């Protein structure tokens, strides 16, 4: 039963309005880069980078990323099953994400076979980082070293 209390309806409306801005990432920034297909074709594009509280949402771009193709400016959504990797520059730092078998997340309802994970090379050692949110909403990163 819906309450006819004006305070309740006004409060509920404000909550809905604010939740659109707080709980959904905003794709307010683009980053120039390219992606590599499974046929080893390199495609230049601009990526729509999701942000939460004015910082890049690394968790969101591990599952999919939106790209504007350079030749026709058409928006495509890229998933790990579609491309081998993607690279872009964001705030003067270069990010590379590779599509790999998902041995990281423990999703029970909708398990995904592939995931994008960030490649970091330090002193000739390849490290991959995987990010997720804990139960309380804080972002946690895992680093796996692969040589």
Backbone as JSON Lines, residues from 0, in Angstrom:
{"i":0,"aa":"X","n":[0.84,-1.18,0.0],"ca":[0.0,0.0,0.0],"c":[0.89,1.24,0.0]}
{"i":1,"aa":"X","n":[0.63,2.16,-0.86],"ca":[1.41,3.39,-0.97],"c":[0.88,4.41,0.02]}
{"i":2,"aa":"X","n":[1.76,5.0,0.76],"ca":[1.38,6.0,1.76],"c":[1.0,7.3,1.07]}
{"i":3,"aa":"X","n":[-0.02,7.97,1.62],"ca":[-0.43,9.26,1.08],"c":[0.18,10.4,1.88]}
{"i":4,"aa":"X","n":[1.12,10.08,2.72],"ca":[1.81,11.08,3.51],"c":[2.71,11.9,2.6]}
{"i":5,"aa":"X","n":[2.55,13.24,2.52],"ca":[3.37,14.05,1.6],"c":[4.85,14.01,1.95]}
{"i":6,"aa":"X","n":[5.2,13.86,3.23],"ca":[6.6,13.77,3.61],"c":[7.24,12.52,3.02]}
{"i":7,"aa":"X","n":[6.52,11.4,3.11],"ca":[7.04,10.14,2.58],"c":[7.26,10.24,1.07]}
{"i":8,"aa":"X","n":[6.28,10.75,0.35],"ca":[6.41,10.81,-1.11],"c":[7.52,11.77,-1.54]}
{"i":9,"aa":"X","n":[7.67,12.9,-0.83],"ca":[8.73,13.85,-1.15],"c":[10.1,13.24,-0.84]}
{"i":10,"aa":"X","n":[10.21,12.58,0.3],"ca":[11.48,11.94,0.68],"c":[11.83,10.84,-0.3]}
{"i":11,"aa":"X","n":[10.85,10.05,-0.68],"ca":[11.08,8.97,-1.63],"c":[11.54,9.53,-2.98]}
{"i":12,"aa":"X","n":[10.92,10.61,-3.43],"ca":[11.31,11.23,-4.71],"c":[12.74,11.75,-4.66]}
{"i":13,"aa":"X","n":[13.11,12.39,-3.56],"ca":[14.48,12.89,-3.41],"c":[15.46,11.72,-3.41]}
{"i":14,"aa":"X","n":[15.12,10.65,-2.72],"ca":[16.0,9.47,-2.69],"c":[16.21,8.9,-4.09]}
{"i":15,"aa":"X","n":[15.15,8.75,-4.85],"ca":[15.26,8.23,-6.22],"c":[16.12,9.15,-7.07]}
{"i":16,"aa":"X","n":[15.89,10.45,-6.98],"ca":[16.66,11.41,-7.75],"c":[18.15,11.34,-7.41]}
{"i":17,"aa":"X","n":[18.49,11.31,-6.14],"ca":[19.9,11.27,-5.73],"c":[20.55,9.93,-6.04]}
{"i":18,"aa":"X","n":[19.8,8.85,-5.96],"ca":[20.39,7.53,-6.22],"c":[20.85,7.38,-7.66]}
{"i":19,"aa":"X","n":[20.22,8.09,-8.57],"ca":[20.65,8.05,-9.97],"c":[22.08,8.57,-10.09]}
{"i":20,"aa":"X","n":[22.42,9.6,-9.32],"ca":[23.75,10.19,-9.4],"c":[24.77,9.49,-8.5]}
{"i":21,"aa":"X","n":[24.32,8.92,-7.4],"ca":[25.25,8.34,-6.45],"c":[25.61,6.9,-6.8]}
{"i":22,"aa":"X","n":[24.63,6.09,-7.14],"ca":[24.85,4.66,-7.28],"c":[25.21,4.22,-8.7]}
{"i":23,"aa":"X","n":[25.03,5.04,-9.68],"ca":[25.37,4.68,-11.05],"c":[26.65,5.39,-11.46]}
{"i":24,"aa":"X","n":[27.57,4.68,-12.13],"ca":[28.76,5.38,-12.6],"c":[28.39,6.37,-13.71]}
{"i":25,"aa":"X","n":[29.1,7.47,-13.76],"ca":[28.86,8.43,-14.82],"c":[29.99,8.32,-15.85]}
{"i":26,"aa":"X","n":[29.62,8.23,-17.11],"ca":[30.61,8.11,-18.17],"c":[30.96,9.51,-18.66]}
{"i":27,"aa":"X","n":[31.6,10.27,-17.8],"ca":[31.83,11.67,-18.12],"c":[33.16,11.91,-18.8]}
{"i":28,"aa":"X","n":[34.04,10.92,-18.83],"ca":[35.35,11.15,-19.43],"c":[35.62,10.13,-20.52]}
{"i":29,"aa":"X","n":[36.35,10.58,-21.53],"ca":[36.79,9.66,-22.57],"c":[38.3,9.6,-22.54]}
{"i":30,"aa":"X","n":[38.83,8.48,-23.01],"ca":[40.27,8.28,-23.05],"c":[40.63,7.71,-24.41]}
{"i":31,"aa":"X","n":[41.71,8.2,-25.0],"ca":[42.17,7.74,-26.3],"c":[42.98,6.47,-26.13]}
{"i":32,"aa":"X","n":[42.77,5.54,-27.05],"ca":[43.52,4.29,-27.0],"c":[43.21,3.4,-28.19]}
{"i":33,"aa":"X","n":[43.32,2.11,-27.98],"ca":[43.06,1.13,-29.03],"c":[42.71,-0.2,-28.39]}
{"i":34,"aa":"X","n":[42.1,-1.07,-29.2],"ca":[41.88,-2.44,-28.75],"c":[42.4,-3.4,-29.8]}
{"i":35,"aa":"X","n":[42.7,-4.62,-29.36],"ca":[43.26,-5.66,-30.23],"c":[42.25,-6.8,-30.31]}
{"i":36,"aa":"X","n":[41.87,-7.15,-31.55],"ca":[40.92,-8.24,-31.75],"c":[41.64,-9.58,-31.66]}
{"i":37,"aa":"X","n":[40.86,-10.65,-31.67],"ca":[41.46,-12.0,-31.65],"c":[42.16,-12.33,-32.97]}
{"i":38,"aa":"X","n":[41.94,-11.53,-34.02],"ca":[42.67,-11.68,-35.28],"c":[43.91,-10.81,-35.31]}
{"i":39,"aa":"X","n":[44.27,-10.22,-34.15],"ca":[45.42,-9.33,-33.99],"c":[45.3,-8.03,-34.78]}
{"i":40,"aa":"X","n":[44.08,-7.59,-35.07],"ca":[43.86,-6.28,-35.67],"c":[43.85,-5.24,-34.55]}
{"i":41,"aa":"X","n":[44.54,-4.13,-34.76],"ca":[44.56,-3.04,-33.8],"c":[43.59,-1.97,-34.28]}
{"i":42,"aa":"X","n":[42.63,-1.6,-33.43],"ca":[41.58,-0.65,-33.8],"c":[41.68,0.58,-32.91]}
{"i":43,"aa":"X","n":[42.03,1.74,-33.47],"ca":[42.09,2.97,-32.65],"c":[40.68,3.43,-32.29]}
{"i":44,"aa":"X","n":[40.54,3.97,-31.09],"ca":[39.22,4.42,-30.64],"c":[39.35,5.31,-29.41]}
{"i":45,"aa":"X","n":[38.22,5.82,-28.96],"ca":[38.13,6.52,-27.68],"c":[37.25,5.68,-26.78]}
{"i":46,"aa":"X","n":[37.63,5.54,-25.53],"ca":[36.87,4.74,-24.57],"c":[36.06,5.65,-23.66]}
{"i":47,"aa":"X","n":[34.85,5.23,-23.33],"ca":[34.04,5.91,-22.31],"c":[34.42,5.3,-20.97]}
{"i":48,"aa":"X","n":[35.04,6.09,-20.12],"ca":[35.55,5.58,-18.85],"c":[34.53,5.87,-17.74]}
{"i":49,"aa":"X","n":[34.01,4.81,-17.12],"ca":[33.07,5.04,-16.02],"c":[33.8,5.6,-14.8]}
{"i":50,"aa":"X","n":[33.15,6.53,-14.14],"ca":[33.74,7.14,-12.95],"c":[32.76,7.06,-11.79]}
{"i":51,"aa":"X","n":[33.31,6.89,-10.62],"ca":[32.55,6.97,-9.38],"c":[33.3,7.93,-8.48]}
{"i":52,"aa":"X","n":[32.61,8.96,-8.03],"ca":[33.21,9.97,-7.16],"c":[34.5,10.53,-7.75]}
{"i":53,"aa":"X","n":[34.47,10.89,-9.04],"ca":[35.58,11.52,-9.75],"c":[36.83,10.67,-9.86]}
{"i":54,"aa":"X","n":[36.7,9.36,-9.8],"ca":[37.85,8.49,-10.07],"c":[37.38,7.33,-10.94]}
{"i":55,"aa":"X","n":[38.3,6.75,-11.67],"ca":[37.98,5.67,-12.6],"c":[37.44,4.46,-11.85]}
{"i":56,"aa":"X","n":[36.37,3.88,-12.38],"ca":[35.78,2.68,-11.79],"c":[36.45,1.46,-12.41]}
{"i":57,"aa":"X","n":[37.53,1.0,-11.78],"ca":[38.29,-0.13,-12.31],"c":[37.5,-1.43,-12.27]}
{"i":58,"aa":"X","n":[36.57,-1.56,-11.37],"ca":[35.77,-2.77,-11.29],"c":[34.88,-2.89,-12.53]}
{"i":59,"aa":"X","n":[34.24,-1.81,-12.93],"ca":[33.31,-1.84,-14.07],"c":[34.0,-2.19,-15.38]}
{"i":60,"aa":"X","n":[35.2,-1.67,-15.6],"ca":[35.85,-1.9,-16.9],"c":[36.56,-3.24,-16.97]}
{"i":61,"aa":"X","n":[36.45,-4.05,-15.96],"ca":[36.97,-5.43,-16.04],"c":[35.99,-6.34,-16.75]}
{"i":62,"aa":"X","n":[34.72,-5.94,-16.82],"ca":[33.69,-6.78,-17.43],"c":[33.35,-6.35,-18.84]}
{"i":63,"aa":"X","n":[33.36,-5.04,-19.08],"ca":[33.06,-4.51,-20.41],"c":[33.48,-3.05,-20.45]}
{"i":64,"aa":"X","n":[33.7,-2.56,-21.66],"ca":[34.07,-1.16,-21.84],"c":[33.42,-0.67,-23.13]}
{"i":65,"aa":"X","n":[32.94,0.58,-23.1],"ca":[32.33,1.18,-24.28],"c":[33.39,1.95,-25.05]}
{"i":66,"aa":"X","n":[33.37,1.81,-26.36],"ca":[34.37,2.47,-27.21],"c":[33.67,3.17,-28.37]}
{"i":67,"aa":"X","n":[34.25,4.33,-28.77],"ca":[33.81,5.06,-29.95],"c":[34.84,4.77,-31.04]}
{"i":68,"aa":"X","n":[34.43,4.05,-32.07],"ca":[35.37,3.72,-33.14],"c":[35.81,4.98,-33.89]}
{"i":69,"aa":"X","n":[37.09,5.03,-34.24],"ca":[37.66,6.23,-34.87],"c":[37.15,6.44,-36.28]}
{"i":70,"aa":"X","n":[36.86,5.39,-37.02],"ca":[36.47,5.55,-38.42],"c":[35.05,6.08,-38.6]}
{"i":71,"aa":"X","n":[34.12,5.71,-37.71],"ca":[32.75,6.18,-37.88],"c":[32.11,6.71,-36.6]}
{"i":72,"aa":"X","n":[32.87,6.78,-35.52],"ca":[32.41,7.29,-34.22],"c":[31.23,6.51,-33.67]}
{"i":73,"aa":"X","n":[31.07,5.26,-34.13],"ca":[29.99,4.4,-33.65],"c":[30.38,3.82,-32.29]}
{"i":74,"aa":"X","n":[29.42,3.74,-31.38],"ca":[29.68,3.18,-30.06],"c":[29.54,1.66,-30.11]}
{"i":75,"aa":"X","n":[30.55,0.98,-29.59],"ca":[30.51,-0.47,-29.46],"c":[30.84,-0.82,-28.02]}
{"i":76,"aa":"X","n":[30.21,-1.87,-27.51],"ca":[30.51,-2.37,-26.18],"c":[31.4,-3.59,-26.34]}
{"i":77,"aa":"X","n":[32.58,-3.5,-25.75],"ca":[33.58,-4.56,-25.9],"c":[33.61,-5.41,-24.64]}
{"i":78,"aa":"X","n":[33.52,-6.71,-24.82],"ca":[33.58,-7.65,-23.71],"c":[34.78,-8.57,-23.92]}
{"i":79,"aa":"X","n":[35.23,-9.24,-22.87],"ca":[36.41,-10.11,-22.99],"c":[36.28,-11.19,-24.06]}
{"i":80,"aa":"X","n":[35.07,-11.64,-24.33],"ca":[34.9,-12.67,-25.36],"c":[35.07,-12.1,-26.77]}
{"i":81,"aa":"X","n":[35.01,-10.74,-26.92],"ca":[35.09,-10.11,-28.23],"c":[36.49,-9.65,-28.62]}
{"i":82,"aa":"X","n":[37.32,-9.27,-27.63],"ca":[38.64,-8.73,-27.94],"c":[39.7,-9.33,-27.04]}
{"i":83,"aa":"X","n":[40.93,-9.26,-27.5],"ca":[42.07,-9.81,-26.76],"c":[42.55,-8.87,-25.66]}
{"i":84,"aa":"X","n":[42.59,-7.56,-25.97],"ca":[43.06,-6.58,-24.99],"c":[42.64,-5.18,-25.41]}
{"i":85,"aa":"X","n":[42.79,-4.25,-24.48],"ca":[42.61,-2.84,-24.81],"c":[43.54,-2.0,-23.96]}
{"i":86,"aa":"X","n":[43.93,-0.86,-24.53],"ca":[44.88,0.06,-23.89],"c":[44.38,1.48,-24.06]}
{"i":87,"aa":"X","n":[44.5,2.29,-23.01],"ca":[44.12,3.69,-23.09],"c":[44.95,4.5,-22.1]}
{"i":88,"aa":"X","n":[44.94,5.81,-22.29],"ca":[45.64,6.73,-21.39],"c":[44.6,7.53,-20.64]}
{"i":89,"aa":"X","n":[44.74,7.54,-19.31],"ca":[43.8,8.24,-18.43],"c":[44.61,8.97,-17.37]}
{"i":90,"aa":"X","n":[44.43,10.25,-17.26],"ca":[45.19,11.08,-16.31],"c":[46.69,10.83,-16.42]}
{"i":91,"aa":"X","n":[47.2,10.86,-17.63],"ca":[48.63,10.74,-17.95],"c":[49.22,9.39,-17.58]}
{"i":92,"aa":"X","n":[48.39,8.38,-17.37],"ca":[48.88,7.03,-17.09],"c":[48.27,6.08,-18.11]}
{"i":93,"aa":"X","n":[49.09,5.14,-18.61],"ca":[48.62,4.17,-19.59],"c":[48.14,2.91,-18.89]}
{"i":94,"aa":"X","n":[46.96,2.47,-19.28],"ca":[46.34,1.26,-18.72],"c":[46.18,0.23,-19.83]}
{"i":95,"aa":"X","n":[46.58,-1.01,-19.56],"ca":[46.37,-2.11,-20.49],"c":[45.6,-3.2,-19.76]}
{"i":96,"aa":"X","n":[44.53,-3.68,-20.38],"ca":[43.72,-4.75,-19.84],"c":[43.72,-5.91,-20.83]}
{"i":97,"aa":"X","n":[44.0,-7.11,-20.36],"ca":[44.0,-8.3,-21.19],"c":[42.82,-9.19,-20.83]}
{"i":98,"aa":"X","n":[42.3,-9.86,-21.82],"ca":[41.21,-10.82,-21.61],"c":[41.82,-12.15,-21.18]}
{"i":99,"aa":"X","n":[41.42,-12.64,-20.02],"ca":[41.95,-13.91,-19.51],"c":[40.81,-14.74,-18.93]}
{"i":100,"aa":"X","n":[41.09,-16.01,-18.68],"ca":[40.13,-16.88,-18.03],"c":[39.87,-16.36,-16.63]}
{"i":101,"aa":"X","n":[38.61,-16.36,-16.23],"ca":[38.22,-15.8,-14.94],"c":[38.44,-16.81,-13.81]}
{"i":102,"aa":"X","n":[39.61,-16.71,-13.17],"ca":[39.9,-17.51,-11.99],"c":[39.83,-16.65,-10.72]}
{"i":103,"aa":"X","n":[39.31,-15.45,-10.85],"ca":[39.35,-14.48,-9.77],"c":[38.03,-14.36,-9.03]}
{"i":104,"aa":"X","n":[36.95,-14.08,-9.77],"ca":[35.69,-13.82,-9.09],"c":[34.99,-15.13,-8.78]}
{"i":105,"aa":"X","n":[34.16,-15.07,-7.78],"ca":[33.43,-16.26,-7.34],"c":[31.94,-16.03,-7.5]}
{"i":106,"aa":"X","n":[31.55,-15.56,-8.68],"ca":[30.13,-15.3,-8.95],"c":[29.39,-16.62,-9.04]}
{"i":107,"aa":"X","n":[28.32,-16.72,-8.33],"ca":[27.53,-17.95,-8.32],"c":[26.34,-17.88,-9.28]}
{"i":108,"aa":"X","n":[25.71,-16.72,-9.37],"ca":[24.48,-16.61,-10.15],"c":[24.77,-16.48,-11.64]}
{"i":109,"aa":"X","n":[25.65,-15.54,-12.02],"ca":[25.98,-15.33,-13.42],"c":[27.49,-15.43,-13.61]}
{"i":110,"aa":"X","n":[28.05,-16.62,-13.55],"ca":[29.51,-16.72,-13.7],"c":[29.96,-16.34,-15.1]}
{"i":111,"aa":"X","n":[31.08,-15.65,-15.19],"ca":[31.63,-15.22,-16.48],"c":[32.93,-15.97,-16.71]}
{"i":112,"aa":"X","n":[33.09,-16.49,-17.91],"ca":[34.26,-17.31,-18.21],"c":[35.51,-16.47,-18.45]}
{"i":113,"aa":"X","n":[35.34,-15.26,-18.98],"ca":[36.48,-14.38,-19.26],"c":[36.31,-13.06,-18.53]}
{"i":114,"aa":"X","n":[37.44,-12.41,-18.27],"ca":[37.44,-11.13,-17.59],"c":[38.63,-10.32,-18.11]}
{"i":115,"aa":"X","n":[38.51,-8.99,-18.07],"ca":[39.65,-8.13,-18.36],"c":[40.4,-7.88,-17.05]}
{"i":116,"aa":"X","n":[41.7,-8.09,-17.05],"ca":[42.5,-7.74,-15.89],"c":[43.64,-6.83,-16.33]}
{"i":117,"aa":"X","n":[44.06,-5.97,-15.43],"ca":[45.06,-4.96,-15.76],"c":[46.46,-5.56,-15.75]}
{"i":118,"aa":"X","n":[47.21,-5.29,-16.81],"ca":[48.6,-5.72,-16.93],"c":[49.5,-4.61,-16.43]}
{"i":119,"aa":"X","n":[50.4,-4.96,-15.52],"ca":[51.41,-4.03,-15.0],"c":[52.76,-4.71,-15.17]}
{"i":120,"aa":"X","n":[53.69,-4.03,-15.82],"ca":[55.04,-4.58,-15.99],"c":[56.0,-3.74,-15.16]}
{"i":121,"aa":"X","n":[56.66,-4.37,-14.18],"ca":[57.64,-3.69,-13.34],"c":[58.91,-4.51,-13.32]}
{"i":122,"aa":"X","n":[60.01,-3.9,-13.71],"ca":[61.32,-4.57,-13.73],"c":[61.28,-5.87,-14.51]}
{"i":123,"aa":"X","n":[60.56,-5.87,-15.63],"ca":[60.49,-7.05,-16.49],"c":[59.57,-8.15,-15.98]}
{"i":124,"aa":"X","n":[58.88,-7.91,-14.88],"ca":[57.97,-8.91,-14.32],"c":[56.54,-8.49,-14.63]}
{"i":125,"aa":"X","n":[55.76,-9.42,-15.21],"ca":[54.36,-9.15,-15.51],"c":[53.53,-9.39,-14.26]}
{"i":126,"aa":"X","n":[52.72,-8.4,-13.94],"ca":[51.79,-8.52,-12.83],"c":[50.41,-8.17,-13.35]}
{"i":127,"aa":"X","n":[49.44,-8.91,-12.91],"ca":[48.06,-8.62,-13.28],"c":[47.31,-8.23,-12.03]}
{"i":128,"aa":"X","n":[46.49,-7.21,-12.12],"ca":[45.69,-6.81,-10.97],"c":[44.22,-6.98,-11.27]}
{"i":129,"aa":"X","n":[43.51,-7.44,-10.28],"ca":[42.07,-7.66,-10.35],"c":[41.44,-6.86,-9.22]}
{"i":130,"aa":"X","n":[40.37,-6.14,-9.5],"ca":[39.72,-5.3,-8.51],"c":[38.29,-5.78,-8.29]}
{"i":131,"aa":"X","n":[37.83,-5.68,-7.06],"ca":[36.45,-6.0,-6.74],"c":[36.03,-5.19,-5.53]}
{"i":132,"aa":"X","n":[34.72,-5.17,-5.3],"ca":[34.19,-4.48,-4.12],"c":[33.92,-5.5,-3.04]}
{"i":133,"aa":"X","n":[34.28,-5.16,-1.81],"ca":[33.98,-6.04,-0.69],"c":[32.51,-5.85,-0.3]}
{"i":134,"aa":"X","n":[32.09,-6.6,0.67],"ca":[30.7,-6.52,1.11],"c":[30.32,-5.16,1.64]}
{"i":135,"aa":"X","n":[31.26,-4.39,2.18],"ca":[30.93,-3.07,2.71],"c":[31.1,-1.97,1.67]}
{"i":136,"aa":"X","n":[31.41,-2.32,0.42],"ca":[31.48,-1.33,-0.65],"c":[32.86,-0.76,-0.92]}
{"i":137,"aa":"X","n":[33.87,-1.15,-0.15],"ca":[35.21,-0.63,-0.4],"c":[35.88,-1.44,-1.52]}
{"i":138,"aa":"X","n":[36.74,-0.75,-2.3],"ca":[37.41,-1.39,-3.43],"c":[38.65,-2.11,-2.93]}
{"i":139,"aa":"X","n":[38.82,-3.35,-3.38],"ca":[39.97,-4.15,-2.98],"c":[40.68,-4.6,-4.25]}
{"i":140,"aa":"X","n":[41.98,-4.58,-4.27],"ca":[42.75,-5.04,-5.42],"c":[43.57,-6.25,-5.07]}
{"i":141,"aa":"X","n":[43.64,-7.17,-6.01],"ca":[44.47,-8.36,-5.86],"c":[45.53,-8.29,-6.95]}
{"i":142,"aa":"X","n":[46.77,-8.58,-6.62],"ca":[47.85,-8.6,-7.61],"c":[48.33,-10.03,-7.74]}
{"i":143,"aa":"X","n":[48.4,-10.51,-8.95],"ca":[48.92,-11.84,-9.22],"c":[50.16,-11.69,-10.09]}
{"i":144,"aa":"X","n":[51.26,-12.27,-9.68],"ca":[52.51,-12.16,-10.44],"c":[52.63,-13.36,-11.38]}
{"i":145,"aa":"X","n":[52.86,-13.05,-12.65],"ca":[53.04,-14.07,-13.68],"c":[54.35,-13.77,-14.38]}
{"i":146,"aa":"X","n":[55.22,-14.72,-14.42],"ca":[56.52,-14.5,-15.07],"c":[56.62,-15.25,-16.37]}
